[in-house]
Amino acid sequence: MQPRYQLLRILSDGHFHSGEALGATLGMGRSAVWKHLKTLAEWDIVLHAVSGKGYRLAHPLELLDHDAILCFVPDEARSLLPHLEIHHDIDSTNRHLMQKGRLGAASGHVCLAERQQAGRGRRGRAWVSPFGANIYLSVLWRFTLSPEALSGLGLAVGVAVARALQDAGMPGVALKWPNDILWQGRKLAGILLEMTGELSGACSVVVGVGLNVRMPRQTAAMIDQPWVDMETALDAPVSRNEVAGRLLRHLALALRQFEADGLSAFHDEWMRLDAANGKPVTLQLHNDSIAGVGRGIDASGALILDDNGVIRHFPYGEVSLRMVS
Ligand code: BTN
């Protein structure tokens, strides 16, 4: 384990710890402790150093913990998730699992990270992923279904994320087609599905979820759309281990259900959660935009738009929806 991560574990309680005590625990001198503590700035972690007292974090930090996460995953879902990896610092949990998938990792393999250096968003965008602040989670799932049968999968995953958030005490969560989770019109979480076809015609999918829990204000300046995090919405501290566990529970059960019943098992719930139903929206196509009123989704997951009385269906693809405020 990296010394700076060991130091962080000790400091995560938010109390002061002297350089001497930290050094004694890690078996190093005070100047080596200071050298490692300085590198925490690379993870955007703010440290208070007070002479006579020592060091403490500006904000207490709940680090991700395997057992604390699994406390919130009941046996039925746990049996679908054979492996859970937690990384301190990774390029992208999705990229990592795409590679693991090619090397034969089992369905239900999970990867979580404290930080992503190259978090991937939809449409080639970056996903801002500072250390210890939010949830960056990916699950590899092997379907016996063809790629065409998976077209509504992102919508089912949206319902699973909304269920997990409701379980975690978060009211007022809504979905924006195809893959955004909103709270009061601001983006709370995003979903990125990446697929690999197989010779058998079956398909493996990496389901990636990024959820804002407590976005540091200095990092937030990099986000180019209206956003919110759970702690702001709830005005209360949130346990990332609990939320990660609840997400894993609902994702595993939803992925199994999607394999058996497809989108039909999620359609009505998606419609109830639809942020755009009956609202004015614009749809961005490649070089064009269409204004209309959102009318939910059809059985295949295509968006239904009321274009001045003409009902049009737009399949999932490189099309994005904007709410007109
Ligand atoms: C979006 O653009 O709305 C989708 C964002 C998805 C981000 C998550 S964070 C965990 C996983 N790993 C990634 O690199 N991206 C997804």
Residues whose N, C-alpha, C, O or C-beta is under 5 A from the ligand:
A	BS01	BTN	S92 T93 N94 A118 G119 R120 G121 R122 W127 I135 Y136 L137 S138 G190 I191 L192 G208 V209 G210
